């Protein structure tokens, strides 16, 4: 499935390397917008949140949700390609 991860982190830029490494460790990921990731994974939003939670600090905010059509936006062609390549394996939970 594809999960949408979006966040507002209050710590100093560059101090969330562990959180970013968890996102990059998934099957495949997309990061064309600041503070927004699409992650291809078999995990549920709750399971991914449990992995990211240890790296969050007081005042941080995060939202993890399933991502599926319909959607609309203005993105580079390679961003749309990633979405289309991974949406076939996406399932609703």
Backbone as a ProteinNet text record, in pm:
[ID]
protein_1_A
[PRIMARY]
XXXXXXXXXXXXXXXXXXXXXXXXXXXXXXXXXXXXXXXXXXXXXXXXXXXXXXXXXXXXXXXXXXXXXXXXXXXXXXXXXXXXXXXXXXXXX
[TERTIARY]
83.9	0	87.9	31.2	102.2	49.4	141	104.4	155	72.9	109.8	159.8	279.9	338.1	368.4	309.5	337.2	360.9	451.1	489.6	531.1	530.4	584.6	675.6	805.8	903	961	961.8	1002.1	1150.3	1219.8	1362.9	1444.4	1573.6	1664.1	1670.6	1673.7	1685.7	1808.8	1795.1	1907	1921.6	1831.7	1843.1	1743.9	1682	1583.6	1630.9	1760.8	1817.3	1761.7	1739.6	1687.5	1546.1	1463.8	1327.8	1330.5	1415	1427.1	1478.5	1572.2	1625.7	1518.9	1426.4	1316.7	1231.8	1200.3	1120.6	1193.9	1323.3	1401.9	1422.5	1400.7	1422.2	1305.9	1197.6	1079.2	1101.3	1009.8	1024.8	1059	988.2	1011.5	950.1	1004	951.3	959.9	881.3	865.8	874.8	955	972	993.9	890	899.5	849.6	785.9	736	799	838.5	897.1	798.9	847.7	769.8	660.8	667.9	568.2	638.3	598.6	652.4	536.7	555.1	470.8	561.7	511.9	592.9	517.6	582.6	525	566	468.2	495.2	376.6	400.7	292.9	240.3	300.4	261.7	135.1	65.9	-47.7	4.9	-77.9	-34.8	5.7	-67.3	-36.1	101.9	134.4	264.8	378.7	361	465.5	481.3	371	379.3	459.1	437.9	511.1	662	703.2	845.8	900.8	819	864.5	854.1	761.8	733.5	856.7	949	1065.5	1152	1138.8	1221.8	1151.1	1027	950.8	976.7	966.5	993.6	871	874.1	765.1	742.2	619.1	585	582.4	634.1	628.5	486.3	452.8	322.9	346.8	268.1	281.3	143.6	120.2	-2.8	36.4	-14.3	10.5	-125	-144.4	-274.1	-253.6	-351.1	-347.4	-361.4	-298	-300.9	-355	-464.6	-521	-602.2	-629.5	-708.3	-849.8	-916.5	-874.7	-780	-693.8	-602.9	-577.6	-528.5	-500.8	-386.4	-305.3	-196.8	-113.7	-8.4	84.3	222.7	272.7	398.9	484	615.5	699.5	653.9	679.7	637.9	692	817.2	871.7	799.8	742.3	662.8	535.1	468.3	346.5	378.4	492.5	531.2	545.1	611.2	626.5	489	400.7	266	196	196.3	127.3	192.1	324.3	393.6	359.5	330.6	306.7	160.3	72.6	-67.1	-131.4	-79.3	-134.6	-125.2	-21.7	-4.9	-72.3	-128	-193.4	-326.2	-354.1	-482.8	-540.3	-668.5	-731.9	-725	-716.5	-708.8	-823.4
-117.9	0	123.4	234.4	362	438.3	486.2	570.5	711.7	808.8	949.6	986.3	1042.3	1087.9	1236	1317.1	1460.4	1507	1602.3	1641.5	1787.2	1837.1	1968.5	1941.2	1951.3	1919.5	2048.8	2061	2186	2192.5	2078.6	2077.2	2142.7	2157.8	2219.3	2134.9	2200.6	2125.7	2034.6	1917.1	1823.9	1737	1754.6	1675.4	1559.6	1529.8	1421.4	1309.4	1289.3	1188.8	1049.7	1011.1	877.3	860.4	962.2	957.2	941.6	1018.3	1012.7	876.1	819.6	687.6	578.9	589.5	493.6	503.1	624.3	641.2	586.3	611.7	564.7	413.7	350.3	205.4	123.6	186.9	116.2	68.5	-14.8	-76.3	26.8	135.4	242.8	368.8	484.3	608.9	720.2	823.6	940.7	1062.3	1159.6	1278.5	1401.3	1440.8	1554.4	1684.4	1677.3	1796	1802.6	1919.9	1936.5	1887.1	1812.6	1762.3	1663.4	1609	1512.3	1395.6	1275.2	1152.3	1062.4	987.4	872.7	752.2	651.2	534.3	409.2	326.2	197.4	95.9	36	-54.4	-146.4	-255.9	-344.9	-305.8	-205.3	-161.9	-75.9	-74.5	14.9	150	254.4	382.6	369.2	289.7	271.1	207.4	109.1	42.3	136.5	214.8	309.2	417.8	465.5	566.2	513.2	387.8	329.1	331.5	314.6	320.4	462.6	559.8	699	771.3	730.9	800.3	823.2	726.5	752.1	870.3	913.3	1021.6	1156.7	1158.9	1283.6	1352.1	1483.5	1563.6	1645.3	1702.1	1787.5	1899.4	1919.8	2024.3	1977	1857.2	1802.7	1756.6	1753.6	1703	1612.5	1503.8	1410.3	1353.1	1327.4	1263.5	1154.1	1032.9	919	864.5	851	808.7	725.1	641.5	570.9	669.5	638.8	725.6	645.8	691.8	622.7	721.7	683.3	766.3	779.7	890.5	997.7	1095.7	1153.7	1257.6	1351.3	1468.7	1567.1	1654	1703.6	1791.6	1837	1910.5	1964	1918.7	1814.2	1752.4	1723.9	1701.5	1660.8	1524.8	1499.9	1374.3	1252.8	1258.8	1141.9	1116.5	1219.4	1199.6	1123	1163.4	1092.2	948.5	926.9	791.5	703.9	755.3	676.9	641.2	737.1	711.9	604.1	618.7	522.4	384.4	379.5	250.6	176.5	251	189	177.5	249.3	243.6	109.8	37.1	-93.8	-191	-174.7	-263.7	-208.4	-88.3	-27.6	-95	-111.9	-168.5	-81.5	-82.1	-9.5	-93.8	-28.8	-101.5	-61.1
0	0	0	-36.8	-30.8	89.4	172.4	286.1	261.2	295.4	291.9	430.8	437.4	564.2	547.7	631.6	628.2	770.8	787.6	923.1	931.3	1052.5	1087.6	1207.4	1185.7	1289.7	1345.5	1476	1540.7	1573.4	1571.2	1602.3	1492.6	1519.5	1422.2	1295	1179.5	1054.2	1058.7	1003.8	1000.2	1123.9	1221.9	1344.8	1350	1239.3	1233.4	1140.6	1134.7	1045.3	1067.7	1194.1	1222.4	1168.6	1181.6	1129.2	976.4	911.6	765.6	722.2	796.7	761.8	770.5	865.6	873.4	746.1	703.1	581.5	459.5	451.2	337.4	339	452.7	463.2	408.6	374.1	324.5	181.3	132.1	-0.1	-107.9	-107.4	-202.7	-143.7	-178.6	-123.6	-228.1	-201.6	-288.7	-198.4	-235.3	-151.2	-240.6	-313.1	-404.2	-341.6	-225.8	-156.9	-18.2	23.6	156.2	262.2	357.7	472.3	432.2	311.4	265.5	197.1	235.1	175.9	136.3	30.1	-0.5	16.5	87.2	118.9	75.2	-5.9	-44.4	63	128.6	239.7	262.4	330.8	372.8	510.8	571.1	704.6	702	814.5	832.9	881.4	875.8	931.8	1079.7	1155.7	1297.6	1316.3	1234.3	1245.8	1208.2	1101.9	1062.8	1168.6	1223	1328.6	1447.8	1484.6	1597.1	1571.6	1447	1413	1418.3	1380.9	1374.8	1508.8	1592.3	1718.5	1806.7	1818.7	1904.2	1860.7	1737.3	1685.3	1684.7	1731.3	1739.2	1872.3	1871.2	1990.8	2027.3	2144.4	2189.4	2088.3	2049.4	1953.2	1809.1	1780.1	1644.5	1614.2	1486.4	1440.9	1321	1312.6	1201.7	1169.4	1041.2	995.9	898	922	834	792.2	661.9	609.4	484	451.5	324.6	209.9	98.8	-18.8	-136.3	-192.3	-307.8	-391.5	-515.6	-605.4	-550.2	-577	-666.9	-597.9	-674.9	-628.7	-745.7	-716.2	-820.1	-772.9	-862.6	-822.7	-940.3	-909	-1006.6	-963.1	-1026.9	-987.3	-1110.7	-1089.9	-1202.1	-1256	-1382.9	-1445.3	-1370.1	-1321.3	-1251.4	-1118.4	-1059.5	-937	-971	-1078.6	-1121.1	-1159.9	-1223.6	-1261.6	-1137.6	-1032.9	-909.9	-854.1	-847.8	-794.6	-877.2	-1007.8	-1093.9	-1087.6	-1076.9	-1067.1	-938.5	-831.7	-701	-662.6	-731.2	-692.8	-725.7	-822.3	-856.1	-739.2	-657.3	-542.4	-417.8	-428.4	-311.9	-283.5	-156.5	-114.6	-4.8	6.9	116.1	242.1	355.1	482.4	569.5
[MASK]
+++++++++++++++++++++++++++++++++++++++++++++++++++++++++++++++++++++++++++++++++++++++++++++

